[in-house]
Amino acid sequence: MALPKQGLLLLTPGPLTTSASVKEAMLRDWGSRDEDFLRLTRTVRRTLIKLCGGEGSHVAVLLQGSGTFALEAMLGTMVAPSGKVLVAVNGAYGARMVTICRRIGRAVTAYETPEDTPADPGKIEQRLAADRAITHVAIVHCETTSGILNPVAEVAAAVAAQGRRLLIDSMSSFGALPLDAGQLAFEATASSANKCLQGVPGLAFVLCRESALRQSAGNAPSLSLDLYDQWQAMENNGQWRFTPPTHVVAALSRALEELAGEGGIDGRRRRYQRNCEVLIRGMTALGFRPILPARLQAPIIVTFAMPVQCGFDFEAFYRGLKVRGYVIYPGKLTRMNTFRIGCIGDVDETDIAGALEAIRETLEEMRMDLTVAPRAELPATKHTA
Ligand SMILES: *Cc1c(COP(=O)(O)O)cnc(C)c1O
């Protein structure tokens, strides 16, 4: 039983396995107002804009904190207090944007589809036509709850056709799935360092259409989550308003170099796609069942139905994998018992093959064979009076 190369491999939606060189990039200290760090900040901002094809139209605003901080900053800054947001919801992250809007006092309405059903651009267009008060549509690109892909390009077209503005949560897709401002009109998109960009947690960012951000002064109900103020500070003297996560920025800078070295977004998507295919093929052979059909499955994270064989103990399964060096993720679907395995991070198909071997060993240890049909439920005893 050989442990994977890094000791513990995180097959989760993030934070996830990072490369040794990304970790090494954090081995020095940076003065937050020093030119070296300001240069790092500038480079990271410029690279993020290039990645979304937003040169000349969009600007990058970096923000301390986890991804949710960026979502809250995006909704609070880009949507005026008089605005109204239509949120497409098919999982926990869409629902979270609704919660944020309520908390910060933005009018909000939800368009819900089941967790295994992508948002329908036609339905969104109807909702917009019927409610002129809606100023913005917010949608999750890859809904990490299930791993489903939402049709953001088609939704962008529907939103543009109705003359409204689109906000995208691209947290679990940015860096691996294309999101090109030249081809898909979006007002802002929020993501973080620790998912497909393969940096470490502690830094999030919002890529905003500059003309819209310029008009957003005074919108934000929060001081620290005000993207306009944060942007102004970064433009004026290149500095962050409040203590920046210096080491995290350095790690992201290194991670972005590695992304370029891998062939950019296309190269990364291809590796994740292979990981995803090897994972699904191997898991299916072991008797597990992914809950999404292939055409809806993003190559980010796969949700598997919890086996129905009696006696399958997820805690024991999780522990068996962890002692073998692999950390997986519990499920998050509301209506189904599931667990998830991530395809992202500094992992390749050899790592996935290692994880599959660990899964096979663990099942053997648990004396579970999932390839044989579960025993039919014993018929309920009939009590006759
Ligand atoms: C990870 C993630 C977030 C942000 O979660 P944090 O825990 O705040 O980093 C938001 N949306 C999606 C789709 C995500 O995958």
PDBQT file of the ligand as one rigid body, heavy atoms in Angstrom, charges set to zero:
ROOT
HETATM    1  C1  LIG A 401     -16.118  26.892  -3.668  1.00  0.00    +0.000 C 
HETATM    2  C2  LIG A 401     -17.274  27.596  -4.230  1.00  0.00    +0.000 A 
HETATM    3  C3  LIG A 401     -17.704  28.840  -3.720  1.00  0.00    +0.000 A 
HETATM    4  C4  LIG A 401     -17.040  29.559  -2.578  1.00  0.00    +0.000 C 
HETATM    5  O1  LIG A 401     -16.928  28.850  -1.422  1.00  0.00    +0.000 OA
HETATM    6  P1  LIG A 401     -15.945  29.355  -0.274  1.00  0.00    +0.000 P 
HETATM    7  O2  LIG A 401     -16.069  28.261   0.735  1.00  0.00    +0.000 OA
HETATM    8  O3  LIG A 401     -16.427  30.655   0.217  1.00  0.00    +0.000 OA
HETATM    9  O4  LIG A 401     -14.582  29.477  -0.892  1.00  0.00    +0.000 OA
HETATM   10  C5  LIG A 401     -18.746  29.479  -4.359  1.00  0.00    +0.000 A 
HETATM   11  N1  LIG A 401     -19.353  28.941  -5.417  1.00  0.00    +0.000 NA
HETATM   12  C6  LIG A 401     -18.970  27.758  -5.946  1.00  0.00    +0.000 A 
HETATM   13  C7  LIG A 401     -19.676  27.237  -7.149  1.00  0.00    +0.000 C 
HETATM   14  C8  LIG A 401     -17.921  27.043  -5.361  1.00  0.00    +0.000 A 
HETATM   15  O5  LIG A 401     -17.539  25.870  -5.885  1.00  0.00    +0.000 OA
ENDROOT
TORSDOF 0
